[in-house]
Amino acid sequence: MNDTTAAIDDRELTTKEAATLLGLSPSTLRKWRCTGERPELPWCKRFRKVFYLESEVILFKEKNTTSNCEETYV
């Protein structure tokens, strides 16, 4: 799949859907939009509707997820 096809197939998520995918409350995403606290999570507004691209939400989640699997316990 090339970039053009990926962009066309990218699903638009509502604030509630994006929050569920990230494990957050919708009010957290609303706060981030208003304060600019997380500018690396892009969002779009069309007329009165706010949406997030699913690929951007997944990428944001991957970048902000840490794993301690590499720690060695003695």
N, CA, C and O of each residue as an XYZ file, in Angstrom:
296
protein
N       0.840     -1.164      0.000
C       0.000      0.000      0.000
C       0.894      1.239      0.000
O       1.811      1.336      0.815
N       0.640      2.175     -0.893
C       1.461      3.383     -0.951
C       0.873      4.464     -0.042
O      -0.187      4.268      0.554
N       1.565      5.609      0.065
C       1.161      6.667      0.978
C      -0.206      7.248      0.638
O      -0.982      7.578      1.535
N      -0.504      7.374     -0.646
C      -1.787      7.926     -1.064
C      -2.927      7.026     -0.622
O      -3.933      7.504     -0.098
N      -2.776      5.746     -0.828
C      -3.807      4.798     -0.423
C      -3.951      4.779      1.088
O      -5.068      4.707      1.601
N      -2.836      4.843      1.811
C      -2.879      4.843      3.272
C      -3.629      6.062      3.784
O      -4.404      5.957      4.736
N      -3.410      7.217      3.164
C      -4.086      8.432      3.593
C      -5.587      8.341      3.342
O      -6.383      8.820      4.150
N      -5.972      7.734      2.238
C      -7.391      7.607      1.909
C      -8.076      6.621      2.857
O      -9.216      6.849      3.264
N      -7.400      5.538      3.210
C      -7.981      4.505      4.057
C      -7.939      4.852      5.540
O      -8.547      4.145      6.344
N      -7.238      5.920      5.931
C      -7.100      6.285      7.335
C      -8.459      6.713      7.884
O      -9.119      7.592      7.331
N      -8.854      6.088      8.960
C     -10.167      6.332      9.550
C     -10.130      7.548     10.467
O      -9.162      7.756     11.198
N     -11.186      8.344     10.421
C     -11.307      9.501     11.298
C     -12.009      9.064     12.581
O     -13.096      8.487     12.539
N     -11.380      9.344     13.717
C     -11.930      8.962     15.013
C     -12.502     10.176     15.723
O     -11.947     11.272     15.639
N     -13.597      9.983     16.413
C     -14.129     11.047     17.256
C     -13.240     11.170     18.491
O     -12.369     10.334     18.728
N     -13.469     12.208     19.261
C     -12.705     12.379     20.500
C     -12.912     11.182     21.418
O     -11.962     10.699     22.034
N     -14.134     10.708     21.512
C     -14.436      9.567     22.381
C     -13.710      8.307     21.897
O     -13.154      7.569     22.710
N     -13.708      8.052     20.582
C     -13.035      6.866     20.039
C     -11.527      6.938     20.242
O     -10.893      5.946     20.603
N     -10.953      8.123     20.005
C      -9.510      8.295     20.183
C      -9.127      8.119     21.649
O      -8.112      7.497     21.960
N      -9.937      8.665     22.542
C      -9.663      8.532     23.980
C      -9.717      7.070     24.403
O      -8.880      6.622     25.187
N     -10.679      6.332     23.898
C     -10.790      4.909     24.222
C      -9.568      4.152     23.736
O      -9.036      3.305     24.454
N      -9.121      4.447     22.535
C      -7.941      3.789     21.972
C      -6.694      4.086     22.799
O      -5.821      3.230     22.938
N      -6.610      5.292     23.347
C      -5.447      5.688     24.150
C      -5.587      5.325     25.627
O      -4.621      5.425     26.383
N      -6.775      4.907     26.038
C      -6.997      4.593     27.443
C      -7.119      5.844     28.305
O      -6.743      5.841     29.477
N      -7.645      6.906     27.717
C      -7.820      8.178     28.418
C      -9.291      8.562     28.417
O     -10.109      7.920     27.759
N      -9.618      9.596     29.146
C     -10.987     10.105     29.080
C     -11.067     11.157     27.972
O     -10.070     11.814     27.671
N     -12.238     11.319     27.369
C     -12.396     12.348     26.336
C     -12.055     13.750     26.852
O     -11.573     14.590     26.091
N     -12.301     14.004     28.133
C     -11.995     15.335     28.675
C     -10.494     15.610     28.682
O     -10.077     16.764     28.579
N      -9.678     14.562     28.802
C      -8.219     14.744     28.737
C      -7.826     15.240     27.354
O      -7.022     16.163     27.232
N      -8.385     14.639     26.315
C      -8.066     15.089     24.954
C      -8.570     16.509     24.721
O      -7.897     17.307     24.067
N      -9.737     16.827     25.247
C     -10.254     18.200     25.113
C      -9.315     19.198     25.795
O      -9.041     20.271     25.258
N      -8.832     18.837     26.971
C      -7.903     19.703     27.702
C      -6.617     19.897     26.906
O      -6.126     21.019     26.783
N      -6.067     18.803     26.362
C      -4.839     18.898     25.569
C      -5.032     19.805     24.365
O      -4.131     20.565     24.012
N      -6.207     19.734     23.725
C      -6.470     20.599     22.564
C      -6.482     22.059     22.980
O      -5.913     22.907     22.292
N      -7.123     22.357     24.095
C      -7.260     23.751     24.547
C      -5.951     24.341     25.042
O      -5.668     25.516     24.810
N      -5.148     23.525     25.729
C      -3.919     24.039     26.327
C      -2.698     23.849     25.434
O      -1.655     24.458     25.671
N      -2.823     23.003     24.404
C      -1.666     22.710     23.560
C      -0.640     21.863     24.281
O       0.538     21.857     23.922
N      -1.091     21.143     25.305
C      -0.192     20.359     26.155
C       0.494     19.223     25.391
O       1.647     18.908     25.682
N      -0.170     18.615     24.443
C       0.399     17.514     23.652
C       0.310     17.835     22.161
O      -0.523     17.271     21.453
N       1.163     18.737     21.686
C       1.074     19.128     20.270
C       1.447     18.003     19.303
O       1.154     18.092     18.111
N       2.094     16.941     19.807
C       2.481     15.842     18.926
C       1.305     14.925     18.590
O       1.461     13.984     17.812
N       0.130     15.188     19.168
C      -1.087     14.456     18.814
C      -1.961     15.383     17.977
O      -2.753     16.156     18.516
N      -1.811     15.302     16.650
C      -2.548     16.232     15.786
C      -4.042     15.908     15.730
O      -4.443     14.748     15.827
N      -4.844     16.937     15.576
C      -6.283     16.800     15.449
C      -6.759     17.788     14.396
O      -6.067     18.754     14.075
N      -7.938     17.538     13.867
C      -8.512     18.410     12.845
C      -9.912     18.809     13.261
O     -10.596     18.080     13.978
N     -10.322     19.962     12.807
C     -11.678     20.404     13.076
C     -12.324     20.757     11.749
O     -11.830     21.596     10.996
N     -13.427     20.102     11.484
C     -14.186     20.359     10.264
C     -15.569     20.805     10.693
O     -16.325     20.046     11.300
N     -15.888     22.050     10.370
C     -17.103     22.693     10.857
C     -17.076     22.666     12.381
O     -16.225     23.333     12.971
N     -17.949     21.942     13.037
C     -17.947     21.902     14.508
C     -17.456     20.577     15.046
O     -17.468     20.357     16.257
N     -17.023     19.689     14.163
C     -16.617     18.346     14.578
C     -15.094     18.231     14.653
O     -14.388     18.618     13.722
N     -14.602     17.703     15.758
C     -13.175     17.459     15.956
C     -12.922     15.980     15.718
O     -13.683     15.129     16.180
N     -11.847     15.678     14.993
C     -11.505     14.274     14.787
C     -10.005     14.083     14.755
O      -9.238     15.021     14.535
N      -9.607     12.835     14.982
C      -8.206     12.427     14.972
C      -8.062     11.327     13.933
O      -8.968     10.509     13.768
N      -6.940     11.296     13.233
C      -6.685     10.200     12.304
C      -6.189      8.997     13.093
O      -5.318      9.120     13.955
N      -6.748      7.845     12.790
C      -6.434      6.633     13.544
C      -4.938      6.333     13.520
O      -4.372      5.952     14.545
N      -4.293      6.498     12.376
C      -2.857      6.206     12.290
C      -2.046      7.134     13.188
O      -1.053      6.709     13.778
N      -2.458      8.397     13.301
C      -1.755      9.354     14.162
C      -1.940      9.005     15.637
O      -1.013      9.155     16.433
N      -3.123      8.546     15.998
C      -3.392      8.156     17.382
C      -2.551      6.939     17.757
O      -1.969      6.890     18.840
N      -2.491      5.962     16.860
C      -1.691      4.758     17.117
C      -0.214      5.105     17.219
O       0.480      4.597     18.100
N       0.274      5.959     16.336
C       1.670      6.388     16.371
C       1.971      7.126     17.676
O       3.013      6.893     18.289
N       1.079      8.008     18.102
C       1.242      8.728     19.365
C       1.305      7.752     20.535
O       2.131      7.900     21.436
N       0.427      6.760     20.513
C       0.410      5.766     21.596
C       1.709      4.974     21.645
O       2.244      4.725     22.726
N       2.218      4.579     20.487
C       3.472      3.819     20.431
C       4.649      4.649     20.927
O       5.506      4.138     21.647
N       4.698      5.917     20.550
C       5.807      6.788     20.959
C       5.788      7.084     22.457
O       6.835      7.324     23.059
N       4.601      7.067     23.054
C       4.472      7.440     24.458
C       4.266      6.257     25.380
O       3.907      6.426     26.545
N       4.489      5.064     24.866
C       4.388      3.867     25.683
C       5.791      3.386     26.011
O       6.620      3.190     25.121
N       6.043      3.200     27.287
C       7.348      2.698     27.692
C       7.202      1.263     28.163
O       6.141      0.844     28.626
N       8.275      0.531     28.036
C       8.269     -0.864     28.448
C       9.470     -1.105     29.350
O      10.569     -0.626     29.072
N       9.264     -1.835     30.411
C      10.374     -2.147     31.293
C      10.780     -3.615     31.128
O      11.376     -4.205     32.029
N      10.457     -4.190     29.988
C      10.784     -5.601     29.735
C      12.285     -5.827     29.651
O      12.752     -6.954     29.817
N      13.040     -4.776     29.398
C      14.483     -4.928     29.219
C      15.233     -4.936     30.555
O      16.431     -5.214     30.597
N      14.523     -4.629     31.643
C      15.173     -4.631     32.956
C      15.482     -6.053     33.399
O      14.722     -6.985     33.134
N      16.591     -6.196     34.065
C      16.983     -7.511     34.583
C      16.807     -7.525     36.083
O      17.325     -6.665     36.796
N      16.077     -8.502     36.547
C      15.860     -8.636     37.977
C      16.774     -9.711     38.518
O      16.907    -10.785     37.930
N      17.398     -9.419     39.634
C      18.341    -10.360     40.244
C      17.743    -10.932     41.499
O      18.377    -11.748     42.168
